[in-house]
Amino acid sequence: MALPTQKRSKSRQKRRQYQYRLKKMHLSVCPKCQKPKPSHQVCPFCGTYMGKEIIKLKAEKRKNKKEKDKKGTKEQKDKKEGKEGKGIEKKEKMVNRKDTKHK
Protein backbone atom coordinates (compact mmCIF):
# COMPACT_ATOMS: atom_id res chain seq x y z
CA MET A 1 0.00 0.00 0.00
CA ALA A 2 1.21 3.48 -0.81
CA LEU A 3 2.17 5.73 2.07
CA PRO A 4 2.79 9.48 2.12
CA THR A 5 6.48 10.38 2.05
CA GLN A 6 6.05 13.42 4.29
CA LYS A 7 3.61 14.59 6.93
CA ARG A 8 0.97 17.10 5.81
CA SER A 9 1.09 20.21 7.92
CA LYS A 10 -2.06 21.44 9.66
CA SER A 11 -2.29 24.48 7.41
CA ARG A 12 -2.18 22.31 4.27
CA GLN A 13 -4.80 19.97 5.72
CA LYS A 14 -7.11 22.87 6.50
CA ARG A 15 -6.61 24.40 3.05
CA ARG A 16 -7.64 21.11 1.47
CA GLN A 17 -10.62 20.65 3.81
CA TYR A 18 -11.80 24.20 3.14
CA GLN A 19 -13.10 23.04 -0.27
CA TYR A 20 -15.69 20.78 1.41
CA ARG A 21 -17.45 23.57 3.30
CA LEU A 22 -21.12 24.49 2.85
CA LYS A 23 -21.51 27.08 0.15
CA LYS A 24 -24.11 29.82 -0.27
CA MET A 25 -27.06 29.04 -2.48
CA HIS A 26 -27.45 31.31 -5.46
CA LEU A 27 -31.07 32.43 -5.40
CA SER A 28 -33.14 34.15 -8.05
CA VAL A 29 -36.65 35.60 -7.94
CA CYS A 30 -39.60 33.58 -9.23
CA PRO A 31 -41.42 35.59 -11.93
CA LYS A 32 -44.84 34.25 -10.88
CA CYS A 33 -44.87 34.45 -7.05
CA GLN A 34 -41.91 36.84 -6.55
CA LYS A 35 -40.31 34.60 -3.89
CA PRO A 36 -36.65 33.54 -3.83
CA LYS A 37 -35.94 30.19 -5.49
CA PRO A 38 -32.79 28.24 -6.48
CA SER A 39 -31.54 29.16 -9.94
CA HIS A 40 -32.47 26.83 -12.84
CA GLN A 41 -34.90 24.84 -10.66
CA VAL A 42 -38.65 24.58 -10.18
CA CYS A 43 -40.03 27.11 -7.69
CA PRO A 44 -40.82 25.28 -4.42
CA PHE A 45 -43.68 27.69 -3.61
CA CYS A 46 -45.73 27.78 -6.82
CA GLY A 47 -44.30 24.80 -8.79
CA THR A 48 -43.50 26.71 -11.98
CA TYR A 49 -40.39 26.81 -14.17
CA MET A 50 -39.93 29.07 -17.16
CA GLY A 51 -43.57 30.23 -16.85
CA LYS A 52 -45.05 26.69 -17.01
CA GLU A 53 -46.59 24.73 -14.14
CA ILE A 54 -44.36 21.69 -13.77
CA ILE A 55 -45.47 20.11 -10.49
CA LYS A 56 -48.61 20.15 -8.39
CA LEU A 57 -47.72 21.17 -4.89
CA LYS A 58 -48.61 19.21 -1.75
CA ALA A 59 -50.83 22.04 -0.51
CA GLU A 60 -53.08 21.67 -3.56
CA LYS A 61 -53.15 17.90 -3.12
CA ARG A 62 -54.13 18.36 0.53
CA LYS A 63 -57.02 20.62 -0.48
CA ASN A 64 -58.26 18.01 -2.95
CA LYS A 65 -57.90 15.29 -0.33
CA LYS A 66 -59.88 17.32 2.25
CA GLU A 67 -62.69 17.80 -0.28
CA LYS A 68 -62.77 14.05 -0.89
CA ASP A 69 -62.83 13.41 2.87
CA LYS A 70 -65.81 15.74 3.24
CA LYS A 71 -67.66 13.74 0.60
CA GLY A 72 -66.73 10.55 2.45
CA THR A 73 -68.14 11.85 5.72
CA LYS A 74 -71.45 12.63 4.02
CA GLU A 75 -71.66 9.02 2.85
CA GLN A 76 -70.89 7.79 6.37
CA LYS A 77 -73.70 9.97 7.80
CA ASP A 78 -76.11 8.53 5.24
CA LYS A 79 -75.19 5.00 6.31
CA LYS A 80 -75.83 5.84 9.96
CA GLU A 81 -79.23 7.31 9.12
CA GLY A 82 -80.22 4.15 7.28
CA LYS A 83 -79.87 5.43 3.74
CA GLU A 84 -78.05 2.81 1.72
CA GLY A 85 -75.59 4.01 -0.85
CA LYS A 86 -74.45 2.45 -4.11
CA GLY A 87 -71.20 1.26 -2.54
CA ILE A 88 -72.95 -1.22 -0.22
CA GLU A 89 -74.92 -2.79 -3.09
CA LYS A 90 -71.73 -3.24 -5.12
CA LYS A 91 -70.00 -5.00 -2.23
CA GLU A 92 -72.96 -7.36 -1.83
CA LYS A 93 -72.86 -8.23 -5.54
CA MET A 94 -69.13 -8.97 -5.34
CA VAL A 95 -69.66 -11.28 -2.35
CA ASN A 96 -72.38 -13.14 -4.29
CA ARG A 97 -70.08 -13.52 -7.30
CA LYS A 98 -67.33 -15.02 -5.17
CA ASP A 99 -69.77 -17.56 -3.73
CA THR A 100 -70.95 -18.71 -7.17
CA LYS A 101 -67.44 -19.10 -8.61
CA HIS A 102 -66.26 -21.59 -5.98
CA LYS A 103 -69.27 -23.93 -6.28
C-alpha positions as CSV (number, residue, x, y, z in Angstrom):
1,M,0.0,0.0,0.0
2,A,1.2,3.5,-0.8
3,L,2.2,5.7,2.1
4,P,2.8,9.5,2.1
5,T,6.5,10.4,2.1
6,Q,6.1,13.4,4.3
7,K,3.6,14.6,6.9
8,R,1.0,17.1,5.8
9,S,1.1,20.2,7.9
10,K,-2.1,21.4,9.7
11,S,-2.3,24.5,7.4
12,R,-2.2,22.3,4.3
13,Q,-4.8,20.0,5.7
14,K,-7.1,22.9,6.5
15,R,-6.6,24.4,3.1
16,R,-7.6,21.1,1.5
17,Q,-10.6,20.6,3.8
18,Y,-11.8,24.2,3.1
19,Q,-13.1,23.0,-0.3
20,Y,-15.7,20.8,1.4
21,R,-17.4,23.6,3.3
22,L,-21.1,24.5,2.9
23,K,-21.5,27.1,0.1
24,K,-24.1,29.8,-0.3
25,M,-27.1,29.0,-2.5
26,H,-27.5,31.3,-5.5
27,L,-31.1,32.4,-5.4
28,S,-33.1,34.1,-8.0
29,V,-36.6,35.6,-7.9
30,C,-39.6,33.6,-9.2
31,P,-41.4,35.6,-11.9
32,K,-44.8,34.3,-10.9
33,C,-44.9,34.4,-7.1
34,Q,-41.9,36.8,-6.5
35,K,-40.3,34.6,-3.9
36,P,-36.7,33.5,-3.8
37,K,-35.9,30.2,-5.5
38,P,-32.8,28.2,-6.5
39,S,-31.5,29.2,-9.9
40,H,-32.5,26.8,-12.8
41,Q,-34.9,24.8,-10.7
42,V,-38.6,24.6,-10.2
43,C,-40.0,27.1,-7.7
44,P,-40.8,25.3,-4.4
45,F,-43.7,27.7,-3.6
46,C,-45.7,27.8,-6.8
47,G,-44.3,24.8,-8.8
48,T,-43.5,26.7,-12.0
49,Y,-40.4,26.8,-14.2
50,M,-39.9,29.1,-17.2
51,G,-43.6,30.2,-16.9
52,K,-45.0,26.7,-17.0
53,E,-46.6,24.7,-14.1
54,I,-44.4,21.7,-13.8
55,I,-45.5,20.1,-10.5
56,K,-48.6,20.2,-8.4
57,L,-47.7,21.2,-4.9
58,K,-48.6,19.2,-1.7
59,A,-50.8,22.0,-0.5
60,E,-53.1,21.7,-3.6
61,K,-53.2,17.9,-3.1
62,R,-54.1,18.4,0.5
63,K,-57.0,20.6,-0.5
64,N,-58.3,18.0,-2.9
65,K,-57.9,15.3,-0.3
66,K,-59.9,17.3,2.2
67,E,-62.7,17.8,-0.3
68,K,-62.8,14.0,-0.9
69,D,-62.8,13.4,2.9
70,K,-65.8,15.7,3.2
71,K,-67.7,13.7,0.6
72,G,-66.7,10.5,2.5
73,T,-68.1,11.9,5.7
74,K,-71.5,12.6,4.0
75,E,-71.7,9.0,2.8
76,Q,-70.9,7.8,6.4
77,K,-73.7,10.0,7.8
78,D,-76.1,8.5,5.2
79,K,-75.2,5.0,6.3
80,K,-75.8,5.8,10.0
81,E,-79.2,7.3,9.1
82,G,-80.2,4.1,7.3
83,K,-79.9,5.4,3.7
84,E,-78.0,2.8,1.7
85,G,-75.6,4.0,-0.9
86,K,-74.5,2.4,-4.1
87,G,-71.2,1.3,-2.5
88,I,-73.0,-1.2,-0.2
89,E,-74.9,-2.8,-3.1
90,K,-71.7,-3.2,-5.1
91,K,-70.0,-5.0,-2.2
92,E,-73.0,-7.4,-1.8
93,K,-72.9,-8.2,-5.5
94,M,-69.1,-9.0,-5.3
95,V,-69.7,-11.3,-2.4
96,N,-72.4,-13.1,-4.3
97,R,-70.1,-13.5,-7.3
98,K,-67.3,-15.0,-5.2
99,D,-69.8,-17.6,-3.7
100,T,-71.0,-18.7,-7.2
101,K,-67.4,-19.1,-8.6
102,H,-66.3,-21.6,-6.0
103,K,-69.3,-23.9,-6.3
